[in-house]
């Protein structure tokens, strides 16, 4: 077999908000790895995995970078998290 493979890592959360928060935390923790695509992180209900909810905004910004804020943010897009320097 050749090509790309995707890791599915089931993690339980009590509701959608907590699932998204855990997805963002896991993504940001592993974001230093080139293989991790933050914009592709989604969450779903265990019994309805065909309905996925985006975790990150991932809009493409100037310079080719992507927004790192949550999918439903209401502020302007940014390539850096507020309050974090040097990242």
Protein Blocks (a to p, Z undefined) as FASTA:
>chain_A
ZZjdddddddddfbfklmmmmmmmmmmmmmmpmklcfklpccddfklmmbccdfbloiac
ehhiacfbdfkbcbdcdfbdehiahZZ
